[in-house]
Structures are given as structure tokens and as C-alpha cells.
Amino acid sequence: MSNSYNGWTNYETWKIALELFDGFTADHDIDGAYVEAVADELVFIDGYNCADYSHSLAQIVLDQVNWDEIADAINERSAN
């Protein structure tokens, strides 16, 4: 089954790129681990270790994201 969405790996990658990283630029090359860490900070701002239902749902989405693809898009945008 193909999960590609709007030119991105899947819906989750597209949605996170749109909602969290639209217009985001960096002054140096970044990688997927860096992008994932930024997303964790933004999504779990009240504490990463909370055990509520919304945290679990958010983690399910974040586990599906292609972080390297978002990093590549940011690097490309930042170079221009």
C-alpha cells in the first residue's frame, strides 16, 4: 500500500512539515534527528513524559514521520 501524500512520504510527514516547519529555515545543514528533536519540543512542550491519551496519539503520528525528508526540505529552502 502506498501512503505517499502531496509529494511527501506519507500524510504524517506532510502534516508535520506543514504545521510545524512551514517557513522554518536553518543557518546550517540539519538532519532528521535535529528536526525530530525540534518537533518533540514543540509538540510535548508541557513535558514529554506525560502519560495521557493525547500524548499517546501524538507519539503515534510522530513515529510515522520521515524526519530526514523534512530536514532535506529545510536544508534546500535555507540554501536559497
HELIX and SHEET records of a PDB file:
HELIX    1   1 TYR A   11  PHE A   21  1                                  11    
HELIX    2   2 GLY A   32  VAL A   43  1                                  12    
HELIX    3   3 TYR A   53  LEU A   62  1                                  10    
HELIX    4   4 TRP A   67  ALA A   79  1                                  13    
END                                                                             
